[in-house]
């Protein structure tokens, strides 16, 4: 079950980076991928620090609301121009 969960959670990684490289274009692939890695690892550092504080102040509904707000803020990044 742990292996299946790990694959399910990590499967987006290769697809997302491929799409990011495609959207960035040949001249900006390195910059786009390095910025993506930087932001991902900053998030990996900050989220475990923030969740306990959110739990203390807002309980689990606050944590889920914060996650929903982050997803809503990220949504426009993935919209393609028409």
N, CA, C and O atoms as a Maestro MAE file, in Angstrom:
{
 s_m_m2io_version
 :::
 2.0.0
}

f_m_ct {
 s_m_title
 :::
 protein
 m_atom[328] {
  # First column is atom index #
  i_m_mmod_type
  r_m_x_coord
  r_m_y_coord
  r_m_z_coord
  i_m_residue_number
  s_m_chain_name
  s_m_pdb_residue_name
  s_m_pdb_atom_name
  i_m_atomic_number
  :::
  1 25 0.820 -1.183 0.000 1 A "UNK " " N  " 7
  2 3 0.000 0.000 0.000 1 A "UNK " " CA " 6
  3 2 0.871 1.257 0.000 1 A "UNK " " C  " 6
  4 15 0.546 2.246 -0.656 1 A "UNK " " O  " 8
  5 25 1.974 1.209 0.736 2 A "UNK " " N  " 7
  6 3 2.874 2.362 0.782 2 A "UNK " " CA " 6
  7 2 3.488 2.619 -0.593 2 A "UNK " " C  " 6
  8 15 3.631 3.770 -1.003 2 A "UNK " " O  " 8
  9 25 3.847 1.558 -1.300 3 A "UNK " " N  " 7
  10 3 4.426 1.705 -2.633 3 A "UNK " " CA " 6
  11 2 3.393 2.293 -3.591 3 A "UNK " " C  " 6
  12 15 3.714 3.201 -4.358 3 A "UNK " " O  " 8
  13 25 2.187 1.803 -3.560 4 A "UNK " " N  " 7
  14 3 1.124 2.325 -4.431 4 A "UNK " " CA " 6
  15 2 0.858 3.789 -4.115 4 A "UNK " " C  " 6
  16 15 0.716 4.606 -5.025 4 A "UNK " " O  " 8
  17 25 0.791 4.124 -2.836 5 A "UNK " " N  " 7
  18 3 0.569 5.519 -2.447 5 A "UNK " " CA " 6
  19 2 1.730 6.389 -2.904 5 A "UNK " " C  " 6
  20 15 1.513 7.497 -3.394 5 A "UNK " " O  " 8
  21 25 2.952 5.908 -2.753 6 A "UNK " " N  " 7
  22 3 4.120 6.676 -3.186 6 A "UNK " " CA " 6
  23 2 4.124 6.931 -4.687 6 A "UNK " " C  " 6
  24 15 4.438 8.034 -5.136 6 A "UNK " " O  " 8
  25 25 3.777 5.919 -5.450 7 A "UNK " " N  " 7
  26 3 3.705 6.080 -6.907 7 A "UNK " " CA " 6
  27 2 2.588 7.049 -7.274 7 A "UNK " " C  " 6
  28 15 2.769 7.902 -8.143 7 A "UNK " " O  " 8
  29 25 1.450 6.927 -6.628 8 A "UNK " " N  " 7
  30 3 0.319 7.809 -6.929 8 A "UNK " " CA " 6
  31 2 0.637 9.267 -6.608 8 A "UNK " " C  " 6
  32 15 0.260 10.169 -7.356 8 A "UNK " " O  " 8
  33 25 1.317 9.488 -5.517 9 A "UNK " " N  " 7
  34 3 1.643 10.849 -5.111 9 A "UNK " " CA " 6
  35 2 2.752 11.430 -5.977 9 A "UNK " " C  " 6
  36 15 2.755 12.630 -6.252 9 A "UNK " " O  " 8
  37 25 3.686 10.604 -6.406 10 A "UNK " " N  " 7
  38 3 4.844 11.100 -7.140 10 A "UNK " " CA " 6
  39 2 4.684 11.051 -8.659 10 A "UNK " " C  " 6
  40 15 5.523 11.599 -9.374 10 A "UNK " " O  " 8
  41 25 3.656 10.427 -9.160 11 A "UNK " " N  " 7
  42 3 3.514 10.250 -10.601 11 A "UNK " " CA " 6
  43 2 3.380 11.571 -11.344 11 A "UNK " " C  " 6
  44 15 3.786 11.670 -12.502 11 A "UNK " " O  " 8
  45 25 2.822 12.579 -10.704 12 A "UNK " " N  " 7
  46 3 2.643 13.878 -11.348 12 A "UNK " " CA " 6
  47 2 3.974 14.549 -11.655 12 A "UNK " " C  " 6
  48 15 4.052 15.384 -12.556 12 A "UNK " " O  " 8
  49 25 5.014 14.197 -10.922 13 A "UNK " " N  " 7
  50 3 6.275 14.923 -10.980 13 A "UNK " " CA " 6
  51 2 6.871 14.951 -12.385 13 A "UNK " " C  " 6
  52 15 7.190 16.024 -12.898 13 A "UNK " " O  " 8
  53 25 7.020 13.808 -12.998 14 A "UNK " " N  " 7
  54 3 7.599 13.757 -14.340 14 A "UNK " " CA " 6
  55 2 6.727 14.428 -15.371 14 A "UNK " " C  " 6
  56 15 7.229 15.127 -16.251 14 A "UNK " " O  " 8
  57 25 5.428 14.225 -15.276 15 A "UNK " " N  " 7
  58 3 4.495 14.844 -16.225 15 A "UNK " " CA " 6
  59 2 4.510 16.358 -16.063 15 A "UNK " " C  " 6
  60 15 4.536 17.088 -17.054 15 A "UNK " " O  " 8
  61 25 4.495 16.833 -14.829 16 A "UNK " " N  " 7
  62 3 4.484 18.277 -14.578 16 A "UNK " " CA " 6
  63 2 5.767 18.930 -15.089 16 A "UNK " " C  " 6
  64 15 5.716 20.007 -15.682 16 A "UNK " " O  " 8
  65 25 6.901 18.297 -14.869 17 A "UNK " " N  " 7
  66 3 8.156 18.889 -15.311 17 A "UNK " " CA " 6
  67 2 8.261 18.865 -16.836 17 A "UNK " " C  " 6
  68 15 8.814 19.789 -17.432 17 A "UNK " " O  " 8
  69 25 7.746 17.835 -17.459 18 A "UNK " " N  " 7
  70 3 7.732 17.798 -18.920 18 A "UNK " " CA " 6
  71 2 6.851 18.903 -19.473 18 A "UNK " " C  " 6
  72 15 7.235 19.581 -20.426 18 A "UNK " " O  " 8
  73 25 5.686 19.091 -18.894 19 A "UNK " " N  " 7
  74 3 4.787 20.159 -19.336 19 A "UNK " " CA " 6
  75 2 5.404 21.534 -19.085 19 A "UNK " " C  " 6
  76 15 5.278 22.434 -19.916 19 A "UNK " " O  " 8
  77 25 6.058 21.694 -17.961 20 A "UNK " " N  " 7
  78 3 6.719 22.955 -17.652 20 A "UNK " " CA " 6
  79 2 7.803 23.263 -18.677 20 A "UNK " " C  " 6
  80 15 7.910 24.397 -19.143 20 A "UNK " " O  " 8
  81 25 8.597 22.276 -19.028 21 A "UNK " " N  " 7
  82 3 9.644 22.468 -20.031 21 A "UNK " " CA " 6
  83 2 9.039 22.816 -21.385 21 A "UNK " " C  " 6
  84 15 9.582 23.651 -22.109 21 A "UNK " " O  " 8
  85 25 7.935 22.194 -21.729 22 A "UNK " " N  " 7
  86 3 7.262 22.476 -22.997 22 A "UNK " " CA " 6
  87 2 6.731 23.909 -23.021 22 A "UNK " " C  " 6
  88 15 6.890 24.620 -24.013 22 A "UNK " " O  " 8
  89 25 6.105 24.323 -21.930 23 A "UNK " " N  " 7
  90 3 5.556 25.676 -21.864 23 A "UNK " " CA " 6
  91 2 6.648 26.739 -21.843 23 A "UNK " " C  " 6
  92 15 6.458 27.828 -22.386 23 A "UNK " " O  " 8
  93 25 7.780 26.444 -21.230 24 A "UNK " " N  " 7
  94 3 8.855 27.428 -21.116 24 A "UNK " " CA " 6
  95 2 9.554 27.668 -22.453 24 A "UNK " " C  " 6
  96 15 10.048 28.766 -22.709 24 A "UNK " " O  " 8
  97 25 9.594 26.670 -23.280 25 A "UNK " " N  " 7
  98 3 10.284 26.816 -24.561 25 A "UNK " " CA " 6
  99 2 11.755 26.460 -24.416 25 A "UNK " " C  " 6
  100 15 12.295 26.414 -23.311 25 A "UNK " " O  " 8
  101 25 12.387 26.212 -25.542 26 A "UNK " " N  " 7
  102 3 13.765 25.718 -25.547 26 A "UNK " " CA " 6
  103 2 14.750 26.691 -24.904 26 A "UNK " " C  " 6
  104 15 15.738 26.258 -24.311 26 A "UNK " " O  " 8
  105 25 14.504 27.980 -25.008 27 A "UNK " " N  " 7
  106 3 15.437 28.960 -24.476 27 A "UNK " " CA " 6
  107 2 15.363 29.166 -22.979 27 A "UNK " " C  " 6
  108 15 16.264 29.763 -22.390 27 A "UNK " " O  " 8
  109 25 14.294 28.677 -22.350 28 A "UNK " " N  " 7
  110 3 14.098 28.947 -20.929 28 A "UNK " " CA " 6
  111 2 13.875 27.689 -20.087 28 A "UNK " " C  " 6
  112 15 13.430 27.782 -18.943 28 A "UNK " " O  " 8
  113 25 14.174 26.539 -20.635 29 A "UNK " " N  " 7
  114 3 13.913 25.281 -19.925 29 A "UNK " " CA " 6
  115 2 14.693 25.209 -18.618 29 A "UNK " " C  " 6
  116 15 14.130 24.862 -17.579 29 A "UNK " " O  " 8
  117 25 15.973 25.530 -18.658 30 A "UNK " " N  " 7
  118 3 16.801 25.444 -17.458 30 A "UNK " " CA " 6
  119 2 16.307 26.356 -16.349 30 A "UNK " " C  " 6
  120 15 16.250 25.956 -15.186 30 A "UNK " " O  " 8
  121 25 15.950 27.585 -16.709 31 A "UNK " " N  " 7
  122 3 15.445 28.532 -15.717 31 A "UNK " " CA " 6
  123 2 14.129 28.044 -15.134 31 A "UNK " " C  " 6
  124 15 13.937 28.079 -13.919 31 A "UNK " " O  " 8
  125 25 13.229 27.593 -15.983 32 A "UNK " " N  " 7
  126 3 11.918 27.131 -15.520 32 A "UNK " " CA " 6
  127 2 12.044 25.930 -14.592 32 A "UNK " " C  " 6
  128 15 11.392 25.884 -13.549 32 A "UNK " " O  " 8
  129 25 12.865 24.971 -14.953 33 A "UNK " " N  " 7
  130 3 13.011 23.774 -14.123 33 A "UNK " " CA " 6
  131 2 13.718 24.087 -12.806 33 A "UNK " " C  " 6
  132 15 13.364 23.527 -11.768 33 A "UNK " " O  " 8
  133 25 14.713 24.976 -12.838 34 A "UNK " " N  " 7
  134 3 15.394 25.313 -11.588 34 A "UNK " " CA " 6
  135 2 14.481 26.102 -10.658 34 A "UNK " " C  " 6
  136 15 14.510 25.891 -9.446 34 A "UNK " " O  " 8
  137 25 13.667 27.010 -11.204 35 A "UNK " " N  " 7
  138 3 12.708 27.726 -10.370 35 A "UNK " " CA " 6
  139 2 11.655 26.782 -9.815 35 A "UNK " " C  " 6
  140 15 11.262 26.899 -8.655 35 A "UNK " " O  " 8
  141 25 11.203 25.856 -10.630 36 A "UNK " " N  " 7
  142 3 10.212 24.883 -10.148 36 A "UNK " " CA " 6
  143 2 10.784 24.068 -8.998 36 A "UNK " " C  " 6
  144 15 10.117 23.884 -7.979 36 A "UNK " " O  " 8
  145 25 12.013 23.577 -9.149 37 A "UNK " " N  " 7
  146 3 12.644 22.813 -8.063 37 A "UNK " " CA " 6
  147 2 12.780 23.662 -6.812 37 A "UNK " " C  " 6
  148 15 12.513 23.190 -5.707 37 A "UNK " " O  " 8
  149 25 13.192 24.905 -6.975 38 A "UNK " " N  " 7
  150 3 13.357 25.787 -5.812 38 A "UNK " " CA " 6
  151 2 12.041 25.967 -5.075 38 A "UNK " " C  " 6
  152 15 11.992 25.832 -3.853 38 A "UNK " " O  " 8
  153 25 10.972 26.273 -5.807 39 A "UNK " " N  " 7
  154 3 9.682 26.499 -5.164 39 A "UNK " " CA " 6
  155 2 9.116 25.225 -4.539 39 A "UNK " " C  " 6
  156 15 8.494 25.280 -3.478 39 A "UNK " " O  " 8
  157 25 9.325 24.094 -5.180 40 A "UNK " " N  " 7
  158 3 8.858 22.829 -4.618 40 A "UNK " " CA " 6
  159 2 9.552 22.555 -3.285 40 A "UNK " " C  " 6
  160 15 8.901 22.188 -2.307 40 A "UNK " " O  " 8
  161 25 10.867 22.734 -3.247 41 A "UNK " " N  " 7
  162 3 11.583 22.432 -2.011 41 A "UNK " " CA " 6
  163 2 11.328 23.472 -0.925 41 A "UNK " " C  " 6
  164 15 11.359 23.137 0.259 41 A "UNK " " O  " 8
  165 25 11.077 24.721 -1.297 42 A "UNK " " N  " 7
  166 3 10.659 25.721 -0.312 42 A "UNK " " CA " 6
  167 2 9.316 25.305 0.282 42 A "UNK " " C  " 6
  168 15 9.111 25.391 1.493 42 A "UNK " " O  " 8
  169 25 8.407 24.856 -0.574 43 A "UNK " " N  " 7
  170 3 7.119 24.369 -0.086 43 A "UNK " " CA " 6
  171 2 7.263 23.164 0.818 43 A "UNK " " C  " 6
  172 15 6.591 23.064 1.844 43 A "UNK " " O  " 8
  173 25 8.156 22.232 0.431 44 A "UNK " " N  " 7
  174 3 8.386 21.048 1.263 44 A "UNK " " CA " 6
  175 2 8.937 21.426 2.632 44 A "UNK " " C  " 6
  176 15 8.729 20.703 3.606 44 A "UNK " " O  " 8
  177 25 9.633 22.546 2.712 45 A "UNK " " N  " 7
  178 3 10.182 23.008 3.985 45 A "UNK " " CA " 6
  179 2 9.122 23.743 4.809 45 A "UNK " " C  " 6
  180 15 9.032 23.539 6.019 45 A "UNK " " O  " 8
  181 25 8.322 24.593 4.167 46 A "UNK " " N  " 7
  182 3 7.392 25.454 4.900 46 A "UNK " " CA " 6
  183 2 6.096 24.760 5.332 46 A "UNK " " C  " 6
  184 15 5.561 25.056 6.401 46 A "UNK " " O  " 8
  185 25 5.600 23.855 4.521 47 A "UNK " " N  " 7
  186 3 4.318 23.208 4.838 47 A "UNK " " CA " 6
  187 2 4.367 22.432 6.154 47 A "UNK " " C  " 6
  188 15 3.456 22.590 6.966 47 A "UNK " " O  " 8
  189 25 5.383 21.603 6.409 48 A "UNK " " N  " 7
  190 3 5.405 20.900 7.692 48 A "UNK " " CA " 6
  191 2 5.548 21.837 8.896 48 A "UNK " " C  " 6
  192 15 5.147 21.488 10.006 48 A "UNK " " O  " 8
  193 25 6.114 23.010 8.679 49 A "UNK " " N  " 7
  194 3 6.211 23.988 9.754 49 A "UNK " " CA " 6
  195 2 4.863 24.672 9.978 49 A "UNK " " C  " 6
  196 15 4.489 24.947 11.118 49 A "UNK " " O  " 8
  197 25 4.134 24.946 8.894 50 A "UNK " " N  " 7
  198 3 2.875 25.697 8.991 50 A "UNK " " CA " 6
  199 2 1.708 24.852 9.505 50 A "UNK " " C  " 6
  200 15 0.849 25.373 10.216 50 A "UNK " " O  " 8
  201 25 1.658 23.586 9.170 51 A "UNK " " N  " 7
  202 3 0.495 22.766 9.530 51 A "UNK " " CA " 6
  203 2 0.256 22.707 11.035 51 A "UNK " " C  " 6
  204 15 -0.888 22.883 11.453 51 A "UNK " " O  " 8
  205 25 1.256 22.471 11.870 52 A "UNK " " N  " 7
  206 3 0.961 22.451 13.313 52 A "UNK " " CA " 6
  207 2 0.399 23.770 13.830 52 A "UNK " " C  " 6
  208 15 -0.482 23.773 14.690 52 A "UNK " " O  " 8
  209 25 0.900 24.886 13.315 53 A "UNK " " N  " 7
  210 3 0.382 26.190 13.740 53 A "UNK " " CA " 6
  211 2 -1.056 26.379 13.288 53 A "UNK " " C  " 6
  212 15 -1.883 26.898 14.038 53 A "UNK " " O  " 8
  213 25 -1.356 25.963 12.074 54 A "UNK " " N  " 7
  214 3 -2.741 26.050 11.596 54 A "UNK " " CA " 6
  215 2 -3.657 25.154 12.424 54 A "UNK " " C  " 6
  216 15 -4.789 25.530 12.725 54 A "UNK " " O  " 8
  217 25 -3.169 23.972 12.791 55 A "UNK " " N  " 7
  218 3 -3.966 23.064 13.613 55 A "UNK " " CA " 6
  219 2 -4.288 23.673 14.974 55 A "UNK " " C  " 6
  220 15 -5.412 23.556 15.463 55 A "UNK " " O  " 8
  221 25 -3.307 24.319 15.578 56 A "UNK " " N  " 7
  222 3 -3.516 24.923 16.896 56 A "UNK " " CA " 6
  223 2 -4.555 26.039 16.812 56 A "UNK " " C  " 6
  224 15 -5.430 26.143 17.672 56 A "UNK " " O  " 8
  225 25 -4.458 26.864 15.785 57 A "UNK " " N  " 7
  226 3 -5.322 28.040 15.689 57 A "UNK " " CA " 6
  227 2 -6.688 27.712 15.084 57 A "UNK " " C  " 6
  228 15 -7.710 28.181 15.585 57 A "UNK " " O  " 8
  229 25 -6.720 26.909 14.008 58 A "UNK " " N  " 7
  230 3 -7.962 26.714 13.253 58 A "UNK " " CA " 6
  231 2 -8.472 25.284 13.207 58 A "UNK " " C  " 6
  232 15 -9.553 25.052 12.665 58 A "UNK " " O  " 8
  233 25 -7.748 24.316 13.749 59 A "UNK " " N  " 7
  234 3 -8.086 22.894 13.673 59 A "UNK " " CA " 6
  235 2 -8.002 22.414 12.215 59 A "UNK " " C  " 6
  236 15 -7.523 23.143 11.346 59 A "UNK " " O  " 8
  237 25 -8.467 21.199 11.956 60 A "UNK " " N  " 7
  238 3 -8.333 20.618 10.618 60 A "UNK " " CA " 6
  239 2 -9.093 21.378 9.532 60 A "UNK " " C  " 6
  240 15 -8.594 21.455 8.409 60 A "UNK " " O  " 8
  241 25 -10.259 21.936 9.800 61 A "UNK " " N  " 7
  242 3 -10.896 22.725 8.737 61 A "UNK " " CA " 6
  243 2 -10.025 23.885 8.255 61 A "UNK " " C  " 6
  244 15 -10.046 24.224 7.072 61 A "UNK " " O  " 8
  245 25 -9.269 24.487 9.152 62 A "UNK " " N  " 7
  246 3 -8.364 25.562 8.758 62 A "UNK " " CA " 6
  247 2 -7.224 25.077 7.887 62 A "UNK " " C  " 6
  248 15 -6.805 25.766 6.957 62 A "UNK " " O  " 8
  249 25 -6.720 23.879 8.193 63 A "UNK " " N  " 7
  250 3 -5.643 23.307 7.374 63 A "UNK " " CA " 6
  251 2 -6.158 23.032 5.967 63 A "UNK " " C  " 6
  252 15 -5.491 23.355 4.983 63 A "UNK " " O  " 8
  253 25 -7.347 22.434 5.871 64 A "UNK " " N  " 7
  254 3 -7.915 22.135 4.555 64 A "UNK " " CA " 6
  255 2 -8.272 23.410 3.799 64 A "UNK " " C  " 6
  256 15 -8.133 23.466 2.578 64 A "UNK " " O  " 8
  257 25 -8.728 24.426 4.513 65 A "UNK " " N  " 7
  258 3 -9.018 25.710 3.871 65 A "UNK " " CA " 6
  259 2 -7.743 26.338 3.327 65 A "UNK " " C  " 6
  260 15 -7.736 26.867 2.215 65 A "UNK " " O  " 8
  261 25 -6.669 26.284 4.098 66 A "UNK " " N  " 7
  262 3 -5.387 26.810 3.632 66 A "UNK " " CA " 6
  263 2 -4.911 26.063 2.390 66 A "UNK " " C  " 6
  264 15 -4.397 26.675 1.454 66 A "UNK " " O  " 8
  265 25 -5.079 24.748 2.381 67 A "UNK " " N  " 7
  266 3 -4.697 23.962 1.200 67 A "UNK " " CA " 6
  267 2 -5.544 24.352 -0.008 67 A "UNK " " C  " 6
  268 15 -5.031 24.457 -1.122 67 A "UNK " " O  " 8
  269 25 -6.840 24.566 0.214 68 A "UNK " " N  " 7
  270 3 -7.724 24.976 -0.887 68 A "UNK " " CA " 6
  271 2 -7.349 26.353 -1.413 68 A "UNK " " C  " 6
  272 15 -7.396 26.592 -2.619 68 A "UNK " " O  " 8
  273 25 -6.976 27.260 -0.514 69 A "UNK " " N  " 7
  274 3 -6.562 28.604 -0.942 69 A "UNK " " CA " 6
  275 2 -5.280 28.529 -1.760 69 A "UNK " " C  " 6
  276 15 -5.155 29.203 -2.783 69 A "UNK " " O  " 8
  277 25 -4.333 27.717 -1.318 70 A "UNK " " N  " 7
  278 3 -3.094 27.539 -2.095 70 A "UNK " " CA " 6
  279 2 -3.382 26.969 -3.481 70 A "UNK " " C  " 6
  280 15 -2.794 27.409 -4.470 70 A "UNK " " O  " 8
  281 25 -4.276 26.001 -3.554 71 A "UNK " " N  " 7
  282 3 -4.642 25.425 -4.851 71 A "UNK " " CA " 6
  283 2 -5.328 26.459 -5.732 71 A "UNK " " C  " 6
  284 15 -5.072 26.517 -6.934 71 A "UNK " " O  " 8
  285 25 -6.197 27.275 -5.143 72 A "UNK " " N  " 7
  286 3 -6.890 28.313 -5.922 72 A "UNK " " CA " 6
  287 2 -5.902 29.359 -6.435 72 A "UNK " " C  " 6
  288 15 -6.043 29.851 -7.555 72 A "UNK " " O  " 8
  289 25 -4.907 29.699 -5.623 73 A "UNK " " N  " 7
  290 3 -3.892 30.660 -6.066 73 A "UNK " " CA " 6
  291 2 -3.011 30.089 -7.169 73 A "UNK " " C  " 6
  292 15 -2.551 30.829 -8.039 73 A "UNK " " O  " 8
  293 25 -2.772 28.784 -7.140 74 A "UNK " " N  " 7
  294 3 -1.924 28.153 -8.150 74 A "UNK " " CA " 6
  295 2 -2.675 27.868 -9.451 74 A "UNK " " C  " 6
  296 15 -2.051 27.711 -10.500 74 A "UNK " " O  " 8
  297 25 -3.980 27.800 -9.396 75 A "UNK " " N  " 7
  298 3 -4.776 27.429 -10.568 75 A "UNK " " CA " 6
  299 2 -4.487 28.296 -11.799 75 A "UNK " " C  " 6
  300 15 -4.327 27.733 -12.882 75 A "UNK " " O  " 8
  301 25 -4.410 29.627 -11.703 76 A "UNK " " N  " 7
  302 3 -4.158 30.426 -12.901 76 A "UNK " " CA " 6
  303 2 -2.821 30.132 -13.578 76 A "UNK " " C  " 6
  304 15 -2.662 30.385 -14.772 76 A "UNK " " O  " 8
  305 25 -1.873 29.607 -12.833 77 A "UNK " " N  " 7
  306 3 -0.569 29.282 -13.424 77 A "UNK " " CA " 6
  307 2 -0.726 28.202 -14.482 77 A "UNK " " C  " 6
  308 15 0.019 28.182 -15.462 77 A "UNK " " O  " 8
  309 25 -1.683 27.306 -14.296 78 A "UNK " " N  " 7
  310 3 -1.838 26.178 -15.182 78 A "UNK " " CA " 6
  311 2 -2.838 26.415 -16.311 78 A "UNK " " C  " 6
  312 15 -3.046 25.537 -17.148 78 A "UNK " " O  " 8
  313 25 -3.453 27.583 -16.338 79 A "UNK " " N  " 7
  314 3 -4.387 27.886 -17.413 79 A "UNK " " CA " 6
  315 2 -3.609 28.298 -18.650 79 A "UNK " " C  " 6
  316 15 -2.688 29.110 -18.569 79 A "UNK " " O  " 8
  317 25 -3.971 27.751 -19.767 80 A "UNK " " N  " 7
  318 3 -3.310 28.090 -21.027 80 A "UNK " " CA " 6
  319 2 -4.035 29.234 -21.693 80 A "UNK " " C  " 6
  320 15 -5.265 29.284 -21.677 80 A "UNK " " O  " 8
  321 25 -3.293 30.153 -22.279 81 A "UNK " " N  " 7
  322 3 -3.950 31.228 -23.020 81 A "UNK " " CA " 6
  323 2 -4.704 30.676 -24.225 81 A "UNK " " C  " 6
  324 15 -4.260 29.725 -24.868 81 A "UNK " " O  " 8
  325 25 -5.812 31.265 -24.510 82 A "UNK " " N  " 7
  326 3 -6.637 30.784 -25.637 82 A "UNK " " CA " 6
  327 2 -6.116 31.241 -26.966 82 A "UNK " " C  " 6
  328 15 -6.698 30.919 -28.001 82 A "UNK " " O  " 8
  :::
 }
 m_bond[327] {
  # First column is bond index #
  i_m_from
  i_m_to
  i_m_order
  :::
  1 1 2 1
  2 2 3 1
  3 3 4 2
  4 3 5 1
  5 5 6 1
  6 6 7 1
  7 7 8 2
  8 7 9 1
  9 9 10 1
  10 10 11 1
  11 11 12 2
  12 11 13 1
  13 13 14 1
  14 14 15 1
  15 15 16 2
  16 15 17 1
  17 17 18 1
  18 18 19 1
  19 19 20 2
  20 19 21 1
  21 21 22 1
  22 22 23 1
  23 23 24 2
  24 23 25 1
  25 25 26 1
  26 26 27 1
  27 27 28 2
  28 27 29 1
  29 29 30 1
  30 30 31 1
  31 31 32 2
  32 31 33 1
  33 33 34 1
  34 34 35 1
  35 35 36 2
  36 35 37 1
  37 37 38 1
  38 38 39 1
  39 39 40 2
  40 39 41 1
  41 41 42 1
  42 42 43 1
  43 43 44 2
  44 43 45 1
  45 45 46 1
  46 46 47 1
  47 47 48 2
  48 47 49 1
  49 49 50 1
  50 50 51 1
  51 51 52 2
  52 51 53 1
  53 53 54 1
  54 54 55 1
  55 55 56 2
  56 55 57 1
  57 57 58 1
  58 58 59 1
  59 59 60 2
  60 59 61 1
  61 61 62 1
  62 62 63 1
  63 63 64 2
  64 63 65 1
  65 65 66 1
  66 66 67 1
  67 67 68 2
  68 67 69 1
  69 69 70 1
  70 70 71 1
  71 71 72 2
  72 71 73 1
  73 73 74 1
  74 74 75 1
  75 75 76 2
  76 75 77 1
  77 77 78 1
  78 78 79 1
  79 79 80 2
  80 79 81 1
  81 81 82 1
  82 82 83 1
  83 83 84 2
  84 83 85 1
  85 85 86 1
  86 86 87 1
  87 87 88 2
  88 87 89 1
  89 89 90 1
  90 90 91 1
  91 91 92 2
  92 91 93 1
  93 93 94 1
  94 94 95 1
  95 95 96 2
  96 95 97 1
  97 97 98 1
  98 98 99 1
  99 99 100 2
  100 99 101 1
  101 101 102 1
  102 102 103 1
  103 103 104 2
  104 103 105 1
  105 105 106 1
  106 106 107 1
  107 107 108 2
  108 107 109 1
  109 109 110 1
  110 110 111 1
  111 111 112 2
  112 111 113 1
  113 113 114 1
  114 114 115 1
  115 115 116 2
  116 115 117 1
  117 117 118 1
  118 118 119 1
  119 119 120 2
  120 119 121 1
  121 121 122 1
  122 122 123 1
  123 123 124 2
  124 123 125 1
  125 125 126 1
  126 126 127 1
  127 127 128 2
  128 127 129 1
  129 129 130 1
  130 130 131 1
  131 131 132 2
  132 131 133 1
  133 133 134 1
  134 134 135 1
  135 135 136 2
  136 135 137 1
  137 137 138 1
  138 138 139 1
  139 139 140 2
  140 139 141 1
  141 141 142 1
  142 142 143 1
  143 143 144 2
  144 143 145 1
  145 145 146 1
  146 146 147 1
  147 147 148 2
  148 147 149 1
  149 149 150 1
  150 150 151 1
  151 151 152 2
  152 151 153 1
  153 153 154 1
  154 154 155 1
  155 155 156 2
  156 155 157 1
  157 157 158 1
  158 158 159 1
  159 159 160 2
  160 159 161 1
  161 161 162 1
  162 162 163 1
  163 163 164 2
  164 163 165 1
  165 165 166 1
  166 166 167 1
  167 167 168 2
  168 167 169 1
  169 169 170 1
  170 170 171 1
  171 171 172 2
  172 171 173 1
  173 173 174 1
  174 174 175 1
  175 175 176 2
  176 175 177 1
  177 177 178 1
  178 178 179 1
  179 179 180 2
  180 179 181 1
  181 181 182 1
  182 182 183 1
  183 183 184 2
  184 183 185 1
  185 185 186 1
  186 186 187 1
  187 187 188 2
  188 187 189 1
  189 189 190 1
  190 190 191 1
  191 191 192 2
  192 191 193 1
  193 193 194 1
  194 194 195 1
  195 195 196 2
  196 195 197 1
  197 197 198 1
  198 198 199 1
  199 199 200 2
  200 199 201 1
  201 201 202 1
  202 202 203 1
  203 203 204 2
  204 203 205 1
  205 205 206 1
  206 206 207 1
  207 207 208 2
  208 207 209 1
  209 209 210 1
  210 210 211 1
  211 211 212 2
  212 211 213 1
  213 213 214 1
  214 214 215 1
  215 215 216 2
  216 215 217 1
  217 217 218 1
  218 218 219 1
  219 219 220 2
  220 219 221 1
  221 221 222 1
  222 222 223 1
  223 223 224 2
  224 223 225 1
  225 225 226 1
  226 226 227 1
  227 227 228 2
  228 227 229 1
  229 229 230 1
  230 230 231 1
  231 231 232 2
  232 231 233 1
  233 233 234 1
  234 234 235 1
  235 235 236 2
  236 235 237 1
  237 237 238 1
  238 238 239 1
  239 239 240 2
  240 239 241 1
  241 241 242 1
  242 242 243 1
  243 243 244 2
  244 243 245 1
  245 245 246 1
  246 246 247 1
  247 247 248 2
  248 247 249 1
  249 249 250 1
  250 250 251 1
  251 251 252 2
  252 251 253 1
  253 253 254 1
  254 254 255 1
  255 255 256 2
  256 255 257 1
  257 257 258 1
  258 258 259 1
  259 259 260 2
  260 259 261 1
  261 261 262 1
  262 262 263 1
  263 263 264 2
  264 263 265 1
  265 265 266 1
  266 266 267 1
  267 267 268 2
  268 267 269 1
  269 269 270 1
  270 270 271 1
  271 271 272 2
  272 271 273 1
  273 273 274 1
  274 274 275 1
  275 275 276 2
  276 275 277 1
  277 277 278 1
  278 278 279 1
  279 279 280 2
  280 279 281 1
  281 281 282 1
  282 282 283 1
  283 283 284 2
  284 283 285 1
  285 285 286 1
  286 286 287 1
  287 287 288 2
  288 287 289 1
  289 289 290 1
  290 290 291 1
  291 291 292 2
  292 291 293 1
  293 293 294 1
  294 294 295 1
  295 295 296 2
  296 295 297 1
  297 297 298 1
  298 298 299 1
  299 299 300 2
  300 299 301 1
  301 301 302 1
  302 302 303 1
  303 303 304 2
  304 303 305 1
  305 305 306 1
  306 306 307 1
  307 307 308 2
  308 307 309 1
  309 309 310 1
  310 310 311 1
  311 311 312 2
  312 311 313 1
  313 313 314 1
  314 314 315 1
  315 315 316 2
  316 315 317 1
  317 317 318 1
  318 318 319 1
  319 319 320 2
  320 319 321 1
  321 321 322 1
  322 322 323 1
  323 323 324 2
  324 323 325 1
  325 325 326 1
  326 326 327 1
  327 327 328 2
  :::
 }
}
